[in-house]
Amino acid sequence: MQRAAAGLAAACADLLGRVYGSRVVLLVGSGDNGGDALYAGARLARRGAGVTAVLLSPERAHAGGLGALQRAGVSSRGSVAPRS
């Protein structure tokens, strides 16, 4: 998972061109892919990006990834309810 997160963070950094001062929004689902996004967001936050995480299933968010993101100083937002 750490290797996938490092690759994702590197790909995002390439797209951004400059990480420090950039804004990144994570749309985080449950499971390991959501964990990859959370760990990648933590890496980007430690490099100076302003990261916001939107948890689509907060009760099922990857605990390790969420902890890494919080340790990097990023707070997450609650779930987004689908529109009917």
PAMARMI-198058 format. One record per residue: residue number from 1; residue in three letters; x, y, z of N, C-alpha, C in turn. Coordinates in steps of 0.2 Angstrom, whole numbers, plus 5000, padded with zeros to 4 digits. Last residue first. Layout:
N
{pos=NUM; code=ALA; n_X=X; n_Y=Y; n_Z=Z; ca_X=X; ca_Y=Y; ca_Z=Z; c_X=X; c_Y=Y; c_Z=Z}
...
//
This chain:
84
{pos=84; code=SER; n_X=4844; n_Y=5061; n_Z=4978; ca_X=4839; ca_Y=5057; ca_Z=4975; c_X=4835; c_Y=5060; c_Z=4969}
{pos=83; code=ARG; n_X=4862; n_Y=5061; n_Z=4980; ca_X=4855; ca_Y=5065; ca_Z=4979; c_X=4850; c_Y=5060; c_Z=4976}
{pos=82; code=PRO; n_X=4871; n_Y=5054; n_Z=4993; ca_X=4869; ca_Y=5055; ca_Z=4986; c_X=4862; c_Y=5058; c_Z=4986}
{pos=81; code=ALA; n_X=4881; n_Y=5064; n_Z=5005; ca_X=4875; ca_Y=5060; ca_Z=5004; c_X=4873; c_Y=5060; c_Z=4996}
{pos=80; code=VAL; n_X=4897; n_Y=5062; n_Z=5009; ca_X=4893; ca_Y=5066; ca_Z=5005; c_X=4887; c_Y=5061; c_Z=5003}
{pos=79; code=SER; n_X=4904; n_Y=5062; n_Z=5026; ca_X=4901; ca_Y=5059; ca_Z=5020; c_X=4897; c_Y=5063; c_Z=5016}
{pos=78; code=GLY; n_X=4915; n_Y=5074; n_Z=5033; ca_X=4910; ca_Y=5068; ca_Z=5033; c_X=4908; c_Y=5066; c_Z=5026}
{pos=77; code=ARG; n_X=4933; n_Y=5077; n_Z=5030; ca_X=4926; ca_Y=5079; ca_Z=5031; c_X=4921; c_Y=5073; c_Z=5030}
{pos=76; code=SER; n_X=4948; n_Y=5078; n_Z=5040; ca_X=4943; ca_Y=5075; ca_Z=5034; c_X=4936; c_Y=5078; c_Z=5035}
{pos=75; code=SER; n_X=4963; n_Y=5087; n_Z=5041; ca_X=4957; ca_Y=5085; ca_Z=5044; c_X=4952; c_Y=5082; c_Z=5038}
{pos=74; code=VAL; n_X=4980; n_Y=5085; n_Z=5042; ca_X=4975; ca_Y=5086; ca_Z=5038; c_X=4968; c_Y=5083; c_Z=5041}
{pos=73; code=GLY; n_X=4993; n_Y=5082; n_Z=5048; ca_X=4989; ca_Y=5089; ca_Z=5049; c_X=4983; c_Y=5090; c_Z=5045}
{pos=72; code=ALA; n_X=4998; n_Y=5070; n_Z=5047; ca_X=5001; ca_Y=5075; ca_Z=5043; c_X=4997; c_Y=5082; c_Z=5043}
{pos=71; code=ARG; n_X=4990; n_Y=5063; n_Z=5055; ca_X=4996; ca_Y=5065; ca_Z=5058; c_X=5000; c_Y=5070; c_Z=5054}
{pos=70; code=GLN; n_X=4979; n_Y=5062; n_Z=5046; ca_X=4978; ca_Y=5066; ca_Z=5052; c_X=4985; c_Y=5068; c_Z=5055}
{pos=69; code=LEU; n_X=4985; n_Y=5053; n_Z=5037; ca_X=4983; ca_Y=5059; ca_Z=5035; c_X=4982; c_Y=5064; c_Z=5041}
{pos=68; code=ALA; n_X=4987; n_Y=5042; n_Z=5046; ca_X=4993; ca_Y=5045; ca_Z=5042; c_X=4991; c_Y=5052; c_Z=5040}
{pos=67; code=GLY; n_X=4974; n_Y=5038; n_Z=5049; ca_X=4978; ca_Y=5040; ca_Z=5054; c_X=4984; c_Y=5044; c_Z=5051}
{pos=66; code=LEU; n_X=4969; n_Y=5035; n_Z=5036; ca_X=4966; ca_Y=5040; ca_Z=5040; c_X=4971; c_Y=5043; c_Z=5045}
{pos=65; code=GLY; n_X=4977; n_Y=5023; n_Z=5034; ca_X=4978; ca_Y=5029; ca_Z=5030; c_X=4975; c_Y=5035; c_Z=5033}
{pos=64; code=GLY; n_X=4972; n_Y=5015; n_Z=5045; ca_X=4979; ca_Y=5017; ca_Z=5044; c_X=4980; c_Y=5023; c_Z=5040}
{pos=63; code=ALA; n_X=4958; n_Y=5014; n_Z=5042; ca_X=4961; ca_Y=5017; ca_Z=5048; c_X=4968; c_Y=5019; c_Z=5048}
{pos=62; code=HIS; n_X=4949; n_Y=5018; n_Z=5028; ca_X=4955; ca_Y=5014; ca_Z=5030; c_X=4958; c_Y=5017; c_Z=5036}
{pos=61; code=ALA; n_X=4932; n_Y=5020; n_Z=5032; ca_X=4938; ca_Y=5023; ca_Z=5030; c_X=4944; c_Y=5018; c_Z=5032}
{pos=60; code=ARG; n_X=4919; n_Y=5017; n_Z=5036; ca_X=4923; ca_Y=5012; ca_Z=5033; c_X=4929; c_Y=5014; c_Z=5030}
{pos=59; code=GLU; n_X=4913; n_Y=5028; n_Z=5041; ca_X=4913; ca_Y=5023; ca_Z=5045; c_X=4917; c_Y=5017; c_Z=5043}
{pos=58; code=PRO; n_X=4913; n_Y=5037; n_Z=5029; ca_X=4918; ca_Y=5038; ca_Z=5035; c_X=4918; c_Y=5032; c_Z=5040}
{pos=57; code=SER; n_X=4913; n_Y=5035; n_Z=5014; ca_X=4910; ca_Y=5031; ca_Z=5019; c_X=4914; c_Y=5031; c_Z=5025}
{pos=56; code=LEU; n_X=4918; n_Y=5046; n_Z=5008; ca_X=4912; ca_Y=5044; ca_Z=5006; c_X=4909; c_Y=5039; c_Z=5010}
{pos=55; code=LEU; n_X=4927; n_Y=5060; n_Z=5014; ca_X=4926; ca_Y=5053; ca_Z=5015; c_X=4919; c_Y=5051; c_Z=5013}
{pos=54; code=VAL; n_X=4938; n_Y=5071; n_Z=5008; ca_X=4930; ca_Y=5070; ca_Z=5008; c_X=4929; c_Y=5062; c_Z=5008}
{pos=53; code=ALA; n_X=4951; n_Y=5080; n_Z=5013; ca_X=4949; ca_Y=5073; ca_Z=5011; c_X=4941; c_Y=5073; c_Z=5013}
{pos=52; code=THR; n_X=4962; n_Y=5092; n_Z=5007; ca_X=4956; ca_Y=5091; ca_Z=5009; c_X=4953; c_Y=5084; c_Z=5008}
{pos=51; code=VAL; n_X=4978; n_Y=5100; n_Z=5008; ca_X=4974; ca_Y=5093; ca_Z=5006; c_X=4968; c_Y=5094; c_Z=5010}
{pos=50; code=GLY; n_X=4990; n_Y=5109; n_Z=5001; ca_X=4984; ca_Y=5110; ca_Z=5005; c_X=4979; c_Y=5104; c_Z=5003}
{pos=49; code=ALA; n_X=5007; n_Y=5104; n_Z=5002; ca_X=5000; ca_Y=5104; ca_Z=4998; c_X=4995; c_Y=5105; c_Z=5003}
{pos=48; code=GLY; n_X=5019; n_Y=5101; n_Z=5008; ca_X=5016; ca_Y=5108; ca_Z=5008; c_X=5010; c_Y=5109; c_Z=5004}
{pos=47; code=ARG; n_X=5023; n_Y=5088; n_Z=5010; ca_X=5027; ca_Y=5092; ca_Z=5005; c_X=5024; c_Y=5099; c_Z=5004}
{pos=46; code=ARG; n_X=5013; n_Y=5083; n_Z=5018; ca_X=5020; ca_Y=5084; ca_Z=5021; c_X=5024; c_Y=5088; c_Z=5016}
{pos=45; code=ALA; n_X=5003; n_Y=5082; n_Z=5008; ca_X=5002; ca_Y=5087; ca_Z=5014; c_X=5009; c_Y=5088; c_Z=5017}
{pos=44; code=LEU; n_X=5008; n_Y=5071; n_Z=5001; ca_X=5007; ca_Y=5078; ca_Z=4998; c_X=5007; c_Y=5083; c_Z=5003}
{pos=43; code=ARG; n_X=5007; n_Y=5061; n_Z=5011; ca_X=5013; ca_Y=5063; ca_Z=5008; c_X=5013; c_Y=5070; c_Z=5005}
{pos=42; code=ALA; n_X=4993; n_Y=5061; n_Z=5013; ca_X=4997; ca_Y=5063; ca_Z=5018; c_X=5004; c_Y=5065; c_Z=5016}
{pos=41; code=GLY; n_X=4988; n_Y=5057; n_Z=5000; ca_X=4987; ca_Y=5064; ca_Z=5003; c_X=4991; c_Y=5066; c_Z=5009}
{pos=40; code=ALA; n_X=4993; n_Y=5044; n_Z=5001; ca_X=4996; ca_Y=5048; ca_Z=4996; c_X=4994; c_Y=5056; c_Z=4998}
{pos=39; code=TYR; n_X=4985; n_Y=5039; n_Z=5011; ca_X=4992; ca_Y=5039; ca_Z=5012; c_X=4995; c_Y=5044; c_Z=5007}
{pos=38; code=LEU; n_X=4972; n_Y=5041; n_Z=5005; ca_X=4974; ca_Y=5044; ca_Z=5011; c_X=4981; c_Y=5044; c_Z=5012}
{pos=37; code=ALA; n_X=4974; n_Y=5032; n_Z=4993; ca_X=4973; ca_Y=5040; ca_Z=4992; c_X=4974; c_Y=5043; c_Z=4999}
{pos=36; code=ASP; n_X=4975; n_Y=5020; n_Z=4999; ca_X=4980; ca_Y=5022; ca_Z=4995; c_X=4980; c_Y=5030; c_Z=4994}
{pos=35; code=GLY; n_X=4963; n_Y=5019; n_Z=5005; ca_X=4969; ca_Y=5019; ca_Z=5010; c_X=4974; c_Y=5022; c_Z=5006}
{pos=34; code=GLY; n_X=4955; n_Y=5017; n_Z=4994; ca_X=4954; ca_Y=5023; ca_Z=4998; c_X=4960; c_Y=5024; c_Z=5003}
{pos=33; code=ASN; n_X=4959; n_Y=5005; n_Z=4991; ca_X=4960; ca_Y=5010; ca_Z=4986; c_X=4959; c_Y=5017; c_Z=4990}
{pos=32; code=ASP; n_X=4955; n_Y=4997; n_Z=5002; ca_X=4962; ca_Y=4998; ca_Z=5001; c_X=4963; c_Y=5004; c_Z=4996}
{pos=31; code=GLY; n_X=4940; n_Y=5004; n_Z=5009; ca_X=4944; ca_Y=4999; ca_Z=5006; c_X=4951; c_Y=5001; c_Z=5005}
{pos=30; code=SER; n_X=4929; n_Y=5018; n_Z=5003; ca_X=4931; ca_Y=5013; ca_Z=5008; c_X=4936; c_Y=5008; c_Z=5005}
{pos=29; code=GLY; n_X=4934; n_Y=5033; n_Z=4995; ca_X=4930; ca_Y=5028; ca_Z=4996; c_X=4932; c_Y=5023; c_Z=5002}
{pos=28; code=VAL; n_X=4937; n_Y=5050; n_Z=4994; ca_X=4940; ca_Y=5043; ca_Z=4997; c_X=4934; c_Y=5039; c_Z=4998}
{pos=27; code=LEU; n_X=4944; n_Y=5062; n_Z=4986; ca_X=4937; ca_Y=5059; ca_Z=4986; c_X=4939; c_Y=5051; c_Z=4988}
{pos=26; code=LEU; n_X=4954; n_Y=5075; n_Z=4990; ca_X=4954; ca_Y=5068; ca_Z=4990; c_X=4946; c_Y=5066; c_Z=4990}
{pos=25; code=VAL; n_X=4961; n_Y=5089; n_Z=4983; ca_X=4955; ca_Y=5086; ca_Z=4986; c_X=4955; c_Y=5079; c_Z=4985}
{pos=24; code=VAL; n_X=4974; n_Y=5101; n_Z=4985; ca_X=4972; ca_Y=5094; ca_Z=4982; c_X=4966; c_Y=5092; c_Z=4986}
{pos=23; code=ARG; n_X=4983; n_Y=5115; n_Z=4980; ca_X=4977; ca_Y=5112; ca_Z=4983; c_X=4975; c_Y=5106; c_Z=4980}
{pos=22; code=SER; n_X=5000; n_Y=5120; n_Z=4982; ca_X=4994; ca_Y=5118; ca_Z=4978; c_X=4989; c_Y=5115; c_Z=4983}
{pos=21; code=GLY; n_X=5010; n_Y=5123; n_Z=4991; ca_X=5005; ca_Y=5128; ca_Z=4990; c_X=4999; c_Y=5126; c_Z=4985}
{pos=20; code=TYR; n_X=5021; n_Y=5112; n_Z=4984; ca_X=5020; ca_Y=5117; ca_Z=4989; c_X=5015; c_Y=5122; c_Z=4987}
{pos=19; code=VAL; n_X=5021; n_Y=5106; n_Z=4971; ca_X=5017; ca_Y=5103; ca_Z=4976; c_X=5016; c_Y=5109; c_Z=4982}
{pos=18; code=ARG; n_X=5021; n_Y=5109; n_Z=4954; ca_X=5023; ca_Y=5112; ca_Z=4961; c_X=5019; c_Y=5109; c_Z=4966}
{pos=17; code=GLY; n_X=5015; n_Y=5100; n_Z=4945; ca_X=5021; ca_Y=5104; ca_Z=4943; c_X=5024; c_Y=5107; c_Z=4949}
{pos=16; code=LEU; n_X=5004; n_Y=5092; n_Z=4946; ca_X=5003; ca_Y=5098; ca_Z=4949; c_X=5009; c_Y=5103; c_Z=4946}
{pos=15; code=LEU; n_X=5008; n_Y=5080; n_Z=4939; ca_X=5003; ca_Y=5084; ca_Z=4936; c_X=5002; c_Y=5091; c_Z=4939}
{pos=14; code=ASP; n_X=5018; n_Y=5077; n_Z=4948; ca_X=5020; ca_Y=5078; ca_Z=4941; c_X=5015; c_Y=5082; c_Z=4938}
{pos=13; code=ALA; n_X=5011; n_Y=5074; n_Z=4960; ca_X=5016; ca_Y=5080; ca_Z=4960; c_X=5018; c_Y=5081; c_Z=4953}
{pos=12; code=CYS; n_X=5004; n_Y=5063; n_Z=4955; ca_X=5000; ca_Y=5069; ca_Z=4957; c_X=5005; c_Y=5075; c_Z=4957}
{pos=11; code=ALA; n_X=5014; n_Y=5054; n_Z=4955; ca_X=5010; ca_Y=5056; ca_Z=4949; c_X=5006; c_Y=5062; c_Z=4950}
{pos=10; code=ALA; n_X=5018; n_Y=5054; n_Z=4968; ca_X=5023; ca_Y=5056; ca_Z=4963; c_X=5019; c_Y=5058; c_Z=4957}
{pos=9; code=ALA; n_X=5006; n_Y=5048; n_Z=4974; ca_X=5008; ca_Y=5055; ca_Z=4976; c_X=5013; c_Y=5058; c_Z=4971}
{pos=8; code=LEU; n_X=5006; n_Y=5036; n_Z=4968; ca_X=5001; ca_Y=5040; ca_Z=4967; c_X=5003; c_Y=5047; c_Z=4968}
{pos=7; code=GLY; n_X=5018; n_Y=5030; n_Z=4973; ca_X=5017; ca_Y=5031; ca_Z=4966; c_X=5012; c_Y=5036; c_Z=4964}
{pos=6; code=ALA; n_X=5015; n_Y=5030; n_Z=4987; ca_X=5021; ca_Y=5034; ca_Z=4984; c_X=5020; c_Y=5035; c_Z=4977}
{pos=5; code=ALA; n_X=5004; n_Y=5021; n_Z=4986; ca_X=5003; ca_Y=5028; ca_Z=4988; c_X=5009; c_Y=5033; c_Z=4986}
{pos=4; code=ALA; n_X=5011; n_Y=5009; n_Z=4982; ca_X=5005; ca_Y=5012; ca_Z=4978; c_X=5004; c_Y=5020; c_Z=4980}
{pos=3; code=ARG; n_X=5019; n_Y=5008; n_Z=4994; ca_X=5022; ca_Y=5009; ca_Z=4987; c_X=5017; c_Y=5012; c_Z=4982}
{pos=2; code=GLN; n_X=5010; n_Y=5006; n_Z=5004; ca_X=5014; ca_Y=5012; ca_Z=5004; c_X=5017; c_Y=5013; c_Z=4997}
{pos=1; code=MET; n_X=5004; n_Y=4994; n_Z=5000; ca_X=5000; ca_Y=5000; ca_Z=5000; c_X=5004; c_Y=5006; c_Z=5000}
//
